[in-house]
Amino acid sequence: MTQNLPGLFTERMKSLLNQEFAAFLASYDQPVTYGLRVNPLKVAREQFLSRSPFALEPVSWCVNGFRYQDQERPGKHPYHAAGLYYLQEPSAMSAAEALDAQPGERILDLCAAPGGKSTQLAAGLNGQGLLVANEIHPVRVKALAENLERCGVKNAVVTNETPEKLQERFPQFFDKILVDAPCSGEGMFRKLPEAIEDWSPDKVTECHLMQQDILDAASAMLKPGGTLVYSTCTFAPLENEQSLVDFLTRHPEFTVVELPEPGWFAPGQPDWANPRCEPLGKTARLWPHLLQGEGHYLAKLQKSHDADSSELPEKRKDKRAAKAKTAPAGRKEALLAWRAFAEEAMPELLAEFADESAFLLFGEQLYYSPLPGFDWDKLKVARVGLHLGTVKKNRLEPAHALALASTPAQAARVASYASDDPQVVRYLKGEALARDGANGWTLVTVDGFSLGWGKQSEGQLKNHYPKGLRWL
Ligand SMILES: C[S@@+](CC[C@H](N)C(=O)[O-])C[C@H]1O[C@@H](n2cnc3c(N)ncnc32)[C@H](O)[C@@H]1O
């Protein structure tokens, strides 16, 4: 495919890489590397390996990451629908790994769709703390929400905002922020040849300017002492080393810090920015001719503990608290509907979702928020925490997200199937299944992992697998 590469791109890479250029160019004739990341919110790494239907080879920089051969098609396996893993190219696994999410933290993934890194960060949080996963593009945000649901994430808020708008709402709020920036995508030319069509020198410049705005907004939302990871999937120095130097010049409160295992990747290039900047040697370049993965860039920054930590103005805080107290119409009925559903179909959840102030009703949709009392009114929000269900005529119809975030042990009725049972594919295609059992909402599982809801009635399990997710 080397003949399809843009001439101006190859010329620039030749002058940057010198003797290494031949090996770099040859990497375009090597096969694309495919990866999957096991989702520990659903299954422990070793447990998955003991039952994996695919031949897997570990990715050294991501504890749950593996390479597989294309013909394995893990996206077509029911385990994918059950959220046991996320398909993610190996190099792309490095960014969230560098941010190192820990339970209880507040984390922002500012450019998040379709959710590869968000699902990885959520796994690090392990259900405790908050993930705000933001995507500016209104169509892409849908895939982001679906992927977080499939992976059983309970504590994520999905927003569809500009970084500037979020900045107004979350000053110095997050412990850690990931900026997986929109970029010219040069590192994806091998995997997604359509990225070649989109590329131009003007696009590189446009992305560089956009990255500056996004990084400025991120810096305003990070707490003093907080960590910011910046990543791209491009080789252009203007979008990598130069974007960082320009940011560091405007923000001397940030320093570049060492990545967890600097030896895994090639260093960033202090000379590829103007002015030359020595700390860029601590950033990383993932080259397709030096590792089994596509092209990426990665930098970890820390905000000084002394950076201005002035709190939100008191007035604004008061207003929020006051708003949170006003109960929207229908809320009481929605909570009663939830309780009636949970008592009957998932009694254990009554204790897990016990904080009254965390229930949020948007129209007919009931959610359980990881940030009770926060006023989401002024933001475009696709989902706040766990979607519990739809309230219809004072009854709760459980959400797909609730099924995917629950275990069979929590459900009163379970329809369990083995992964090689043809009924599983029939369920994923949206068909009703012939089955005897007690009437009512029933959790459908594959090898003991939740797949979705069915409603048992008179010898039949009616299919409630979401229409938009059904296998064709
Ligand atoms: C590299 S992709 C993110 C991939 C994602 N982090 C993942 O791991 O699945 C960059 C994202 O930034 C979004 N984006 C584009 N312009 C943006 C802007 N001005 N501010 C924030 N995000 C933007 C794009 O729509 C795209 O989804």
PDBQT file of the ligand as one rigid body, heavy atoms in Angstrom, charges set to zero:
ROOT
HETATM    1  C1  LIG A 501      -9.086   9.749  18.535  1.00  0.00    +0.000 C 
HETATM    2  S1  LIG A 501     -10.777   9.887  18.606  1.00  0.00    +0.000 S 
HETATM    3  C2  LIG A 501     -11.173   9.238  20.185  1.00  0.00    +0.000 C 
HETATM    4  C3  LIG A 501     -11.078   7.748  20.316  1.00  0.00    +0.000 C 
HETATM    5  C4  LIG A 501     -11.517   7.268  21.681  1.00  0.00    +0.000 C 
HETATM    6  N1  LIG A 501     -10.755   7.913  22.729  1.00  0.00    +0.000 N 
HETATM    7  C5  LIG A 501     -11.424   5.772  21.856  1.00  0.00    +0.000 C 
HETATM    8  O1  LIG A 501     -10.463   5.301  22.464  1.00  0.00    +0.000 OA
HETATM    9  O2  LIG A 501     -12.338   5.062  21.414  1.00  0.00    +0.000 OA
HETATM   10  C6  LIG A 501     -10.998  11.612  18.854  1.00  0.00    +0.000 C 
HETATM   11  C7  LIG A 501     -12.425  12.044  19.127  1.00  0.00    +0.000 C 
HETATM   12  O3  LIG A 501     -12.419  13.470  19.326  1.00  0.00    +0.000 OA
HETATM   13  C8  LIG A 501     -13.638  13.989  18.822  1.00  0.00    +0.000 C 
HETATM   14  N2  LIG A 501     -13.475  15.446  18.553  1.00  0.00    +0.000 N 
HETATM   15  C9  LIG A 501     -13.436  16.063  17.351  1.00  0.00    +0.000 A 
HETATM   16  N3  LIG A 501     -13.311  17.389  17.518  1.00  0.00    +0.000 NA
HETATM   17  C10 LIG A 501     -13.290  17.627  18.825  1.00  0.00    +0.000 A 
HETATM   18  C11 LIG A 501     -13.205  18.805  19.622  1.00  0.00    +0.000 A 
HETATM   19  N4  LIG A 501     -13.088  20.002  19.082  1.00  0.00    +0.000 N 
HETATM   20  N5  LIG A 501     -13.229  18.658  20.948  1.00  0.00    +0.000 NA
HETATM   21  C12 LIG A 501     -13.353  17.436  21.505  1.00  0.00    +0.000 A 
HETATM   22  N6  LIG A 501     -13.429  16.299  20.812  1.00  0.00    +0.000 NA
HETATM   23  C13 LIG A 501     -13.388  16.390  19.489  1.00  0.00    +0.000 A 
HETATM   24  C14 LIG A 501     -13.910  13.155  17.587  1.00  0.00    +0.000 C 
HETATM   25  O4  LIG A 501     -15.284  13.181  17.239  1.00  0.00    +0.000 OA
HETATM   26  C15 LIG A 501     -13.403  11.772  18.000  1.00  0.00    +0.000 C 
HETATM   27  O5  LIG A 501     -14.465  10.972  18.457  1.00  0.00    +0.000 OA
ENDROOT
TORSDOF 0
